[in-house]
């Protein structure tokens, strides 16, 4: 089993920044064979993909956060990050980390971290 623990959420004013972290542990030697993703779930809405980074380091972000959010990974630390700048009230919600093995296709979720952006 793989455990994912998100951290870094909190309350911030519009225009501010936060950096989320997702640390992987458990039956894993490295996240280097995993595609890592961040999802956002706004209150009362479905979970939506925000950003993804492949095992090779290729990144993609949703149009709604392009130019504001950046995903990165540190395989040596088994950690993926989401740098969030120019935050808006609509960015409020729970942010979940997801890891999918490119070898087995098994996938894992973290418990989420809350981000609240005040106007």
Legacy VTK file of the C-alpha trace (Angstrom):
# vtk DataFile Version 3.0
C-alpha trace
ASCII
DATASET POLYDATA
POINTS 119 float
0.000 0.000 0.000
0.993 3.567 -0.678
0.019 6.416 1.589
-0.230 9.983 0.340
-0.279 12.864 2.789
-1.082 16.371 1.597
-0.088 19.478 3.499
0.277 23.203 3.000
-3.346 24.223 2.772
-4.785 27.119 4.717
-6.537 30.455 4.595
-5.170 33.109 2.277
-6.406 36.368 0.802
-7.154 36.678 -2.880
-3.953 37.308 -4.783
-1.896 35.351 -2.296
0.110 32.155 -2.679
0.294 28.718 -1.165
2.461 25.690 -1.839
0.882 22.303 -1.355
2.966 19.211 -0.768
2.084 15.556 -1.202
4.417 13.087 0.458
4.292 9.412 -0.483
5.217 6.581 1.842
4.546 2.905 2.407
5.285 0.109 -0.018
7.080 2.384 -2.395
10.740 2.985 -2.983
10.244 6.000 -5.185
7.481 7.899 -6.939
9.605 8.033 -10.078
7.415 5.365 -11.717
4.220 7.189 -10.890
2.136 9.807 -12.599
1.235 12.374 -9.966
-1.821 14.595 -10.073
-3.577 17.269 -8.070
-7.356 17.519 -8.015
-9.587 20.286 -6.715
-13.032 19.792 -5.230
-14.948 23.001 -4.674
-17.815 22.972 -2.172
-20.798 21.148 -3.649
-18.966 20.275 -6.872
-17.222 17.291 -8.379
-13.537 16.686 -8.088
-11.639 18.161 -11.046
-8.128 17.649 -12.322
-5.934 20.693 -11.745
-2.453 19.568 -12.688
-0.488 16.468 -13.607
3.148 15.513 -13.926
4.319 12.380 -15.677
7.076 10.089 -14.511
9.273 11.780 -17.089
8.491 15.244 -15.793
6.015 16.414 -18.429
3.452 18.736 -16.875
-0.081 19.760 -17.709
-2.363 22.169 -15.923
-6.029 22.986 -16.329
-6.880 26.097 -18.333
-8.470 27.642 -15.245
-5.122 27.714 -13.418
-2.710 28.110 -16.323
-0.144 30.763 -15.578
-0.973 30.661 -11.861
-0.332 27.079 -10.685
2.781 24.990 -11.205
3.250 21.299 -10.452
6.646 19.832 -9.722
8.120 16.704 -8.202
11.134 15.654 -6.175
11.553 11.931 -6.659
14.332 11.734 -4.101
11.937 13.055 -1.454
8.932 11.128 -2.818
7.080 14.428 -2.867
5.057 16.350 -5.412
4.244 20.032 -5.074
1.598 22.421 -6.286
2.673 26.054 -6.249
-0.432 28.216 -6.325
-0.057 31.918 -7.059
-2.578 34.693 -7.660
-5.187 32.721 -5.780
-8.856 33.492 -6.364
-11.927 32.797 -4.235
-12.988 30.134 -6.755
-9.818 28.192 -5.928
-11.336 27.458 -2.528
-11.901 23.793 -1.739
-10.209 20.559 -0.968
-7.080 19.635 -2.897
-6.317 15.954 -3.328
-3.152 14.240 -4.420
-3.363 11.200 -6.691
-0.649 8.766 -7.662
-0.900 6.151 -10.407
1.749 3.551 -11.081
2.824 3.359 -14.717
3.816 -0.251 -14.079
0.681 -1.684 -12.421
-1.922 1.069 -13.027
-2.723 0.944 -9.301
-3.733 4.353 -8.024
-3.901 6.015 -4.651
-5.504 9.075 -3.088
-4.539 11.323 -0.245
-7.001 12.603 2.334
-7.024 16.155 0.977
-5.941 19.526 2.270
-8.258 22.515 2.582
-7.553 25.763 0.780
-9.703 28.790 1.521
-9.251 32.006 -0.426
-11.000 35.051 0.966
-12.034 37.969 -1.213
LINES 1 120
119 0 1 2 3 4 5 6 7 8 9 10 11 12 13 14 15 16 17 18 19 20 21 22 23 24 25 26 27 28 29 30 31 32 33 34 35 36 37 38 39 40 41 42 43 44 45 46 47 48 49 50 51 52 53 54 55 56 57 58 59 60 61 62 63 64 65 66 67 68 69 70 71 72 73 74 75 76 77 78 79 80 81 82 83 84 85 86 87 88 89 90 91 92 93 94 95 96 97 98 99 100 101 102 103 104 105 106 107 108 109 110 111 112 113 114 115 116 117 118
